[in-house]
């Protein structure tokens, strides 16, 4: 099932392709082909960068075991918190504040054993760089599809080699320009590799 809210539509991708790299006909890469590549890019953003490419709303129920000032949320890029309900009581927005991947109780601790329902938005709020990288990713996929290679090349002395995807070495797609954007957005947890 296609994403109801993709990062880019096929028409937006086509409008962003660089001159000289456009397919010879619109039938060569139809809407379905482009939508599949956009979805693959969004999946890479999710798995590599740690959050959704576009802002999404979620409802999360947390039951803390001990009193704590912070509740850890499932998603790290919290853009806004719509509401927090504790044991059926909706809190005022001044009673809590968003933190990176957390919601913090102002002037106290969360109630142990009670259901805390947090409705919040998460994802990358600034999409300009992601949209450019997504269009470039689709363009690179089209180039690879046409030529059979299309990979970036690097050289070391007399040896020229193709850059392949390698997540361990910060190359999730193997395309330097796309990877640079993804590396800039990657969520890194201190103390975790």
C-alpha positions in Angstrom: 0.0 0.0 0.0 1.5 3.4 -1.0 2.4 5.9 1.7 -0.6 8.3 2.1 1.8 11.1 2.8 5.1 10.5 0.9 8.1 12.8 1.3 7.8 13.6 -2.5 5.3 12.8 -5.1 6.4 11.4 -8.5 5.8 14.8 -10.1 7.9 16.6 -7.4 10.7 14.1 -8.0 10.6 14.7 -11.8 10.7 18.5 -11.3 13.8 18.2 -9.1 15.9 16.0 -11.3 19.0 17.7 -12.5 19.3 18.7 -16.1 20.9 16.1 -18.3 19.9 13.3 -16.0 16.2 13.2 -16.8 14.8 10.0 -18.4 14.2 10.2 -22.2 10.4 9.6 -21.6 8.0 9.8 -18.8 7.0 6.2 -19.5 10.6 5.1 -18.8 10.0 5.7 -15.1 6.3 5.7 -14.3 4.7 7.0 -11.1 4.8 3.5 -9.5 8.5 3.1 -10.1 9.3 6.5 -8.6 6.9 6.0 -5.7 8.7 2.7 -4.9 12.1 4.5 -4.8 10.7 7.3 -2.6 9.4 4.6 -0.2 12.8 2.9 -0.2 14.5 6.2 0.6 12.0 6.9 3.4 12.7 3.4 4.8 16.4 4.1 4.7 15.8 7.4 6.6 13.8 5.5 9.2 16.3 2.7 9.7 19.5 4.7 9.3 18.6 8.1 10.8 16.3 6.7 13.5 13.1 8.5 12.7 10.4 9.1 10.0 11.2 11.3 7.0 8.0 13.2 7.5 6.3 14.3 10.7 3.8 11.7 12.0 1.4 11.8 15.0 1.5 8.9 17.5 -0.2 8.0 20.7 1.9 6.2 23.2 1.0 4.7 26.5 3.7 4.5 29.2 3.4 3.0 32.7 6.5 4.0 34.6 7.7 1.6 37.4 9.4 4.3 39.5 8.9 8.0 40.0 11.0 9.9 37.4 11.0 13.4 36.0 11.3 12.1 32.4 9.3 9.6 30.3 11.3 7.9 27.5 9.3 7.9 24.2 9.7 5.5 21.3 10.7 8.2 18.8 13.7 10.5 19.2 12.7 13.4 17.0 9.8 14.8 19.0 8.5 18.0 17.2 5.6 18.7 19.4 3.4 17.2 22.2 -0.3 17.5 21.7 -1.4 16.2 25.0 -0.4 14.2 28.1 -3.0 12.3 30.1 -2.1 10.7 33.5 -4.6 8.2 34.9 -7.4 9.8 32.8 -6.6 13.4 33.7 -5.4 15.7 30.9 -2.5 17.8 32.0 -2.0 21.5 31.2 0.7 22.1 28.6 2.7 24.0 31.2 3.0 20.8 33.3 5.4 19.1 30.8 7.9 20.0 28.1 9.3 18.0 25.2 12.9 16.8 25.2 14.9 14.8 22.6 12.9 11.5 22.7 11.4 12.3 26.1 8.7 14.3 27.8 9.7 16.0 31.0 7.5 16.7 34.0 7.9 20.3 35.2 8.3 20.7 38.9 7.8 17.0 39.9 7.8 13.4 38.8 5.5 11.1 36.8 3.2 8.9 38.8 4.5 5.3 39.1 2.1 2.6 38.1 -0.4 5.0 36.3 -1.0 5.0 32.6 0.6 8.0 30.9 -0.9 8.6 27.4 1.3 10.9 25.3 0.1 12.2 22.0 2.9 13.7 20.0 4.4 14.4 16.6 7.8 13.1 15.6 10.0 13.1 12.5 12.1 15.6 10.7 10.5 19.0 10.8 12.8 20.6 8.3 12.5 18.7 5.0 14.4 20.8 2.5 17.6 18.7 2.6 15.7 15.4 2.8 13.7 16.3 -0.3 16.8 17.2 -2.3 18.5 13.9 -1.1 15.3 11.9 -2.0 15.1 13.3 -5.5 18.9 12.7 -6.0 18.5 9.1 -4.6 15.7 8.4 -7.2 17.8 10.0 -9.9 20.8 7.8 -9.0 18.6 4.7 -9.0 17.4 5.7 -12.5 21.0 6.1 -13.6 21.9 2.7 -12.2 18.9 1.2 -13.8 19.9 2.6 -17.2 23.6 2.0 -17.1 23.9 -1.1 -14.9 26.3 0.7 -12.6 25.8 4.4 -11.8 27.8 4.1 -8.6 30.0 6.9 -7.3 33.7 6.2 -7.9 36.7 6.8 -5.7 40.3 6.2 -6.4 43.3 5.2 -4.2 46.5 5.6 -6.2 46.1 3.7 -9.4 43.0 1.8 -8.2 39.5 3.1 -9.0 36.6 1.4 -7.1 32.8 1.8 -6.9 31.4 3.1 -3.7 28.9 0.5 -2.3 26.4 0.9 0.5 28.1 0.2 3.8 26.2 1.3 6.9 29.1 0.6 9.3 31.2 3.2 7.4 28.5 5.9 7.1 27.5 5.0 3.5 23.8 3.9 3.7 23.2 4.3 0.0 26.7 4.3 -1.5 26.0 7.7 -3.2 28.2 10.4 -1.6 25.8 13.3 -1.8 22.8 11.4 -0.5 24.8 9.8 2.3 26.2 13.2 3.4 22.6 14.4 4.0 21.6 11.3 5.9 24.7 11.4 8.0 24.0 15.0 9.0 20.5 13.9 10.1 21.4 10.7 11.9 20.2 10.4 15.5 23.2 9.4 17.6 22.7 8.2 21.1 25.7 9.2 23.3 27.6 6.1 24.4 26.0 3.9 21.8 27.8 3.0 18.6 
